[in-house]
């Protein structure tokens, strides 16, 4: 235990030093813009006692509340200082490395856990702003992954289900959902995992699941009541739910905007000003109260008539290509760069996932369902390589397990040496490809239609 604690302390300190170094010495992306500016202004409005307001100063329910509240607490302690936010987020990011170790150890082995922890410490996407994540962004990535990773770790350690487990997971699931509304899939998958793993509990399991969903509803109730007080319309998570869904559809299918006579940019701007219903009401010449029904009617009719035109194999393949893109846009020079660490880990992760299914490792399969759910959700909402970042913590876990599974295939020292040499060569080739991204990106674009 002492040896493990020393290792975890070393992992945490190493991760923290690297992340603080990136925060202090990287000059880019210092001032919030776009979504980051929205969160920043909402946090300041909370500090003034005005609640969550949009950029126009209107009270809004379209913004998840947890991250603005998180920012407001830091601003209350340290002033309106973005460096303080980045330093606090560096601590959370370093903690994620500990969660990755604990989850990997529980699901696979201590040896795999050590490798996964070391990789997570130096994994570029968790550190550098020139990738698409890291604690330097005034965005939800770090705190969202912190909650998600912590929940996955907690669930993986449960061997005997109790009422307290159900209540705790429900509470932190709500924090997760109110950080990003798209995380509504998590409690559903958690309940399904309980149903499979603890099916021998019989009727007791039904009671546990009832406590779980009751606690979930109870924890989210204050936010729902707050939304009703603002809009006088019932909405589970956010006001303007239907207009936000329409905006997502217009981003996925630009041609749909022409059919519905709606401009995507104008609608987006109206939603951010809390005027989504008013914009569509004026555009379509109907009462604001009828907008939600009209959206469902118009979108439903169009998709029903031309479903194959919008949702087809080409659309799904395009979405998968974007979500699993092996390159990213650098914030330093705006050029496409090969994501060498992601490309290197991916084959080992696939081996680890295959091994988990082969061994019927229910805990590992739960992580696979989370990967699949987040992937599927973003195919039909917002597609961007940044939204893959929460998945990459689990790719590291499966990659570490897969590495030792592949190593175990080789029985002699000579064969093991060959395996390590080939792995090192593969890493070196990925690194060379990264420094020659202009050429590599062109090759990959031709390989991946």
C-alpha positions in Angstrom: 0.0 0.0 0.0 2.8 2.4 0.8 4.5 1.6 -2.5 1.3 2.3 -4.4 0.7 5.6 -2.5 4.2 6.7 -3.3 3.6 5.9 -7.0 0.3 7.7 -7.1 1.8 10.8 -5.4 4.6 10.8 -8.0 2.0 10.5 -10.8 0.0 13.4 -9.3 2.9 15.7 -8.8 4.4 14.9 -12.2 1.1 15.5 -13.9 0.5 18.8 -12.0 4.0 20.2 -12.8 3.6 19.4 -16.5 0.1 21.0 -16.6 1.1 24.1 -14.6 4.1 24.5 -16.9 1.8 24.4 -19.9 -0.5 26.9 -18.3 2.2 29.4 -17.3 4.4 29.2 -20.4 1.9 28.9 -23.2 1.0 32.3 -24.6 -2.0 31.3 -26.8 -5.7 31.3 -26.0 -5.4 33.6 -23.0 -8.6 35.5 -23.4 -12.0 33.7 -23.5 -13.9 33.7 -26.8 -17.1 32.2 -28.2 -18.3 29.5 -25.7 -15.5 30.4 -23.2 -16.7 34.0 -23.2 -20.3 32.8 -22.5 -19.2 30.8 -19.4 -17.0 33.7 -18.2 -19.8 36.3 -18.4 -22.3 33.9 -16.8 -19.9 33.4 -13.9 -19.6 37.1 -13.4 -23.4 37.5 -13.4 -23.6 34.8 -10.7 -21.1 36.8 -8.6 -23.3 39.9 -9.0 -26.2 37.9 -7.7 -28.1 38.1 -11.0 -28.1 34.3 -11.7 -27.0 32.9 -15.1 -27.2 35.4 -17.8 -26.3 35.4 -21.5 -24.0 37.8 -23.4 -26.9 40.2 -23.8 -27.6 40.3 -20.0 -30.8 38.2 -20.3 -31.5 35.4 -17.7 -31.0 32.2 -19.6 -31.5 28.5 -19.1 -29.7 27.3 -22.2 -26.3 27.2 -20.4 -25.4 24.3 -18.1 -24.9 25.8 -14.7 -22.1 23.7 -13.1 -19.2 25.2 -15.0 -20.3 28.9 -14.5 -20.8 28.2 -10.8 -17.3 26.6 -10.7 -15.8 29.7 -12.3 -17.7 32.0 -10.0 -16.3 30.2 -6.9 -12.7 30.7 -8.2 -13.4 34.3 -9.1 -14.8 34.9 -5.6 -11.6 33.5 -4.0 -9.0 34.9 -6.4 -10.7 37.7 -8.3 -11.4 37.7 -12.1 -8.2 35.8 -12.8 -8.0 33.3 -15.7 -4.7 32.0 -14.5 -6.3 31.0 -11.2 -8.9 29.0 -13.1 -6.2 27.3 -15.2 -4.2 26.4 -12.1 -7.3 24.9 -10.4 -8.1 23.0 -13.5 -4.5 21.7 -13.6 -5.1 20.1 -10.2 -8.3 18.5 -11.5 -6.5 17.3 -14.6 -3.8 15.7 -12.5 -6.4 14.0 -10.4 -7.8 12.4 -13.6 -4.5 10.5 -13.9 -5.2 9.0 -10.4 -8.7 8.0 -11.5 -7.3 6.3 -14.6 -4.9 4.3 -12.5 -7.6 3.2 -10.1 -10.0 2.2 -12.8 -7.4 0.3 -14.8 -6.2 -1.6 -11.7 -9.8 -2.6 -10.8 -10.7 -3.7 -14.3 -7.5 -5.2 -15.6 -4.2 -5.3 -13.5 -1.8 -3.2 -11.5 0.8 -3.5 -14.3 -1.6 -2.1 -16.8 -2.7 0.6 -14.3 0.9 1.8 -13.9 1.3 2.1 -17.7 -2.0 3.8 -18.1 -1.2 6.3 -15.4 2.2 7.2 -16.8 0.7 7.6 -20.3 -2.1 9.9 -19.0 0.6 12.1 -17.3 2.3 12.9 -20.6 -0.7 12.5 -23.0 -0.6 15.7 -25.1 -4.4 16.1 -25.5 -4.7 16.4 -21.7 -2.0 19.1 -21.5 -1.4 21.3 -24.5 -3.8 24.0 -25.8 -2.5 23.3 -29.3 -4.5 20.0 -29.2 -8.2 20.3 -28.3 -8.3 20.1 -24.5 -6.2 20.7 -21.5 -6.7 22.7 -18.3 -5.8 26.0 -20.1 -9.2 26.3 -21.8 -12.0 28.2 -20.1 -14.3 25.4 -21.2 -16.0 22.4 -19.7 -13.6 19.7 -20.9 -11.5 19.4 -17.7 -14.2 19.4 -15.1 -16.5 17.2 -17.3 -13.8 14.6 -17.7 -13.0 14.9 -14.0 -16.6 14.0 -13.0 -16.9 11.4 -15.7 -13.6 9.7 -14.8 -14.4 9.8 -11.1 -17.8 8.3 -11.6 -16.4 5.5 -13.8 -13.8 4.8 -11.1 -16.4 4.7 -8.3 -18.7 2.4 -10.3 -15.9 0.0 -11.2 -15.1 -0.4 -7.5 -18.6 -1.4 -6.5 -18.8 -5.2 -5.7 -21.8 -5.1 -3.4 -24.5 -2.6 -4.3 -26.0 -0.4 -1.6 -28.6 2.4 -1.4 -25.8 4.8 -0.6 -24.0 3.9 -3.8 -27.2 4.6 -5.8 -27.7 8.0 -4.2 -24.1 9.0 -4.6 -23.9 8.0 -8.3 -27.2 9.8 -9.0 -26.0 13.0 -7.3 -22.7 13.1 -9.3 -24.5 12.0 -12.5 -26.6 15.2 -12.1 -23.4 17.3 -11.7 -22.1 15.6 -14.9 -25.3 16.3 -16.8 -25.5 19.9 -15.5 -21.9 20.4 -16.8 -22.9 19.1 -20.2 -26.5 18.4 -21.0 -25.5 15.7 -23.5 -24.5 13.4 -20.6 -28.1 12.4 -20.0 -27.0 9.0 -21.4 -24.8 8.2 -18.4 -27.3 7.4 -15.7 -29.2 5.2 -18.2 -26.1 3.2 -19.0 -25.1 3.0 -15.3 -28.6 1.6 -14.4 -28.2 -0.9 -17.3 -24.8 -1.9 -15.9 -26.3 -2.5 -12.4 -29.1 -4.5 -14.0 -26.6 -6.9 -15.7 -24.0 -7.1 -12.9 -26.3 -7.4 -10.0 -29.1 -9.4 -11.6 -28.9 -12.0 -8.9 -30.2 -9.4 -6.4 -33.8 -10.1 -7.6 -36.4 -7.8 -6.2 -33.8 -5.9 -4.2 -32.3 -4.6 -7.4 -35.6 -3.0 -8.4 -35.5 -1.1 -5.0 -32.0 0.0 -5.6 -32.8 1.3 -9.1 -35.9 3.1 -7.8 -33.7 4.9 -5.2 -31.2 5.7 -8.0 -33.8 7.3 -10.3 -35.6 9.0 -7.4 -32.3 10.5 -6.2 -31.6 11.6 -9.8 -34.9 13.4 -10.2 -34.7 14.9 -6.8 -31.2 16.3 -7.4 -32.1 17.8 -10.8 -35.5 19.2 -9.6 -34.1 22.6 -8.4 -32.7 23.3 -11.9 -36.0 22.3 -13.5 -38.0 24.5 -11.1 -35.6 27.4 -11.8 -36.2 27.0 -15.6 -39.9 27.1 -15.1 -39.7 30.3 -13.1 -37.8 31.9 -15.9 -39.8 30.8 -18.9 -43.2 29.6 -17.3 -42.7 26.6 -19.5 -41.8 23.1 -18.2 -38.4 21.9 -19.5 -36.4 19.0 -18.0 -32.9 20.5 -18.5 -33.0 23.7 -20.5 -35.4 26.2 -21.9 -35.4 26.5 -25.7 -34.8 22.7 -25.9 -36.6 22.4 -29.2 -34.9 25.4 -30.8 -31.5 24.1 -29.6 -32.3 20.7 -31.1 -33.2 22.4 -34.4 -30.0 24.3 -34.4 -28.0 21.1 -34.0 -29.9 19.6 -36.9 -29.2 22.6 -39.1 -25.5 22.3 -38.4 -25.6 18.6 -39.4 -27.8 19.1 -42.4 -27.4 22.7 -43.8 -29.8 21.9 -46.7 -32.6 21.4 -44.1 -32.4 25.2 -43.3 -33.6 26.0 -46.8 -36.5 23.7 -46.5 -37.6 25.1 -43.2 -36.8 28.7 -44.2 -34.4 29.2 -41.2 -30.9 30.6 -41.2 -28.6 28.6 -38.9 -26.4 31.5 -37.9 -29.4 33.7 -37.1 -31.1 31.0 -35.1 -27.8 30.3 -33.2 -27.4 34.0 -32.3 -31.1 34.3 -31.3 -30.8 31.2 -29.0 -27.7 32.7 -27.3 -29.7 35.9 -26.7 -32.6 33.9 -25.2 -34.7 34.8 -28.3 -34.9 31.4 -30.1 -38.7 31.1 -29.8 -39.2 34.8 -30.8 -37.0 34.4 -33.9 -38.9 31.3 -35.2 -42.2 32.9 -34.2 -41.5 35.9 -36.4 -39.9 33.8 -39.2 -42.9 31.5 -39.4 -45.6 34.0 -38.5 -47.0 31.9 -35.5 -47.4 32.4 -31.8 -44.4 31.7 -29.6 -46.3 29.1 -27.7 -46.8 27.1 -30.9 -43.1 27.1 -31.9 -42.1 23.8 -30.3 -45.0 22.0 -31.9 -44.3 23.6 -35.2 -40.6 22.5 -35.1 -41.6 18.9 -34.4 -44.2 19.1 -37.2 -42.0 20.6 -39.9 -38.8 18.6 -39.0 -40.8 15.4 -38.6 -42.5 15.8 -42.0 -39.3 16.6 -43.8 -37.3 13.8 -42.3 -40.2 11.4 -42.8 -40.4 12.3 -46.5 -36.7 12.4 -47.2 -35.1 10.4 -44.4 -32.6 8.6 -46.7 -31.5 12.0 -48.1 -30.3 13.1 -44.7 -29.4 10.0 -42.6 -27.5 7.5 -44.8 -24.3 5.6 -44.9 -22.4 8.6 -46.3 -23.6 10.8 -43.5 -22.6 8.2 -40.8 -19.2 7.6 -42.4 -18.6 11.3 -42.6 -19.5 11.7 -38.9 -17.3 8.8 -37.9 -14.4 10.3 -39.9 -14.7 13.6 -38.1 -15.2 12.2 -34.6 -12.3 9.7 -34.9 -10.1 12.1 -36.9 -6.4 11.2 -36.6 -5.5 14.9 -36.9 -6.5 18.2 -35.4 -6.3 21.9 -36.2 -3.4 23.5 -34.4 -4.2 26.7 -32.5 -0.7 27.9 -33.0 -0.6 28.1 -36.8 -4.1 26.9 -37.9 -2.7 23.9 -39.8 -3.8 20.3 -39.6 -1.5 18.2 -37.4 -1.3 14.4 -37.0 -2.4 13.4 -33.5 0.5 11.0 -33.1 -0.3 9.9 -29.5 -3.9 9.1 -30.4 -2.8 7.2 -33.5 -0.2 5.2 -31.5 -2.6 4.2 -28.8 -5.5 3.2 -31.0 -4.4 -0.3 -32.1 -3.5 -1.3 -28.5 -6.8 0.0 -27.3 -8.6 -2.1 -29.9 -6.7 -5.1 -28.7 -7.7 -4.3 -25.1 -11.4 -4.0 -26.1 -11.3 -7.3 -27.9 -9.7 -8.9 -24.9 -12.3 -7.5 -22.6 -15.1 -9.0 -24.7 -13.3 -12.2 -25.0 -13.0 -12.5 -21.2 -16.5 -11.2 -20.7 -15.2 -8.4 -18.4 -18.4 -6.7 -17.6 -16.7 -3.7 -16.0 -14.6 -3.1 -19.1 -17.7 -3.6 -21.4 -19.4 -0.8 -19.4 -16.6 1.6 -20.5 -17.1 0.4 -24.1 -20.8 1.3 -23.9 -19.9 4.8 -22.6 -17.5 5.2 -25.6 -20.2 4.0 -28.0 -22.9 6.2 -26.4 -20.8 9.4 -26.6 -19.8 8.6 -30.1 -23.4 8.0 -31.2 -24.7 11.1 -29.5 -22.2 13.3 -31.3 -23.0 11.8 -34.7 -26.4 13.5 -34.3 -25.5 16.6 -32.4 -22.1 18.5 -32.6 -19.3 16.9 -34.5 -15.8 18.0 -33.5 -12.6 16.2 -32.4 -12.7 18.2 -29.2 -15.8 16.2 -28.1 -13.8 12.9 -28.3 -11.5 14.0 -25.5 -13.6 12.4 -22.7 -13.3 9.0 -24.5 -9.5 9.2 -24.8 -9.0 8.5 -21.0 -10.6 5.1 -21.7 -8.6 4.5 -24.8 -5.5 4.9 -22.6 -6.9 2.3 -20.2 -7.7 -0.2 -22.9 -4.4 0.6 -24.7 -2.4 -0.2 -21.6 -4.3 -3.5 -21.1 -4.0 -4.3 -24.8 -0.2 -3.7 -24.7 0.3 -6.3 -22.1 -2.1 -8.7 -23.8 -0.1 -8.5 -27.0 3.1 -8.8 -25.0 1.8 -12.0 -23.4 1.4 -13.6 -26.8 5.2 -13.8 -27.1 6.7 -16.4 -24.8 10.4 -16.0 -25.1 12.7 -13.1 -24.2 13.8 -12.7 -27.8 10.2 -12.5 -29.0 9.3 -10.0 -26.3 12.3 -7.9 -27.2 11.1 -7.9 -30.8 7.6 -6.8 -29.7 9.0 -3.9 -27.7 11.3 -2.9 -30.6 8.4 -2.9 -33.1 6.3 -0.9 -30.6 9.1 1.7 -30.2 9.6 1.8 -34.0 5.8 2.4 -34.5 5.9 5.2 -32.0 8.9 6.8 -33.7 7.2 6.6 -37.1 4.1 8.3 -35.6 6.4 11.0 -34.2 8.1 11.5 -37.6 4.7 11.7 -39.2 3.6 14.4 -36.8 6.6 16.6 -37.8 5.7 16.0 -41.4 2.0 16.5 -40.9 1.5 18.4 -44.2 2.4 15.3 -46.1 0.8 12.8 -43.7 -2.6 14.6 -43.7 -2.7 14.4 -47.5 -1.9 10.7 -47.4 -4.6 9.9 -44.7 -7.2 12.0 -46.6 -6.7 9.8 -49.6 -6.8 6.6 -47.5 -10.0 7.7 -45.6 -12.7 8.8 -48.0 
